């Protein structure tokens, strides 16, 4: 069964390396990102005022996306369109609060070093966040629906750079309460 309710406001049941128990899931994910990169942008639905305030307090520039209800693709497009001059975008998901800042820094460094598309790999499984060089602006800003950027990655498999990591957080998200409580 899916989570039910606003999972991004749900408190972490246990502390992480840099977030205490009780920190909302979305805030923990934002803090990890903000600790690793120079600019953090969070995309929220207009109705998510409480989450928007928490994310601002965690160091993010918050963008309300009127089209967010259309799905992840629309939200990603909103975010990319809000930062058109960025050299690259590292797209992180707010329901993945266990990704280490060191992993995020490794991916950001790969993009700064010229990677076209970069993603972490844990135990042979591709994870998140996924980074895209500036040349993908048009494709990212045109996303719609709920597919996210998966199709862009598939079309560009030959330029995808996988960074092996020992960070299980890159493949662990929260879709159910059971997943949140899992050690």
Secondary structure, DSSP 8 states (H G I E B T S, - for coil): ----S-GGGSB-SS--SSS-TT-BHHHHHHHHHHTTSS--EEEE-TT-HHHHHHHHHTT-EEEE-TTGGG-HHHHHHHHHHTTTT-SEEEE--TT-TT--HHHHHHHHHHHHTT-SEEEEEETTEEEEEEEEEGGGHHHHHT--TT-TTHHHHHHTGGGEEEEEES-GGGG---SSHHHHH--
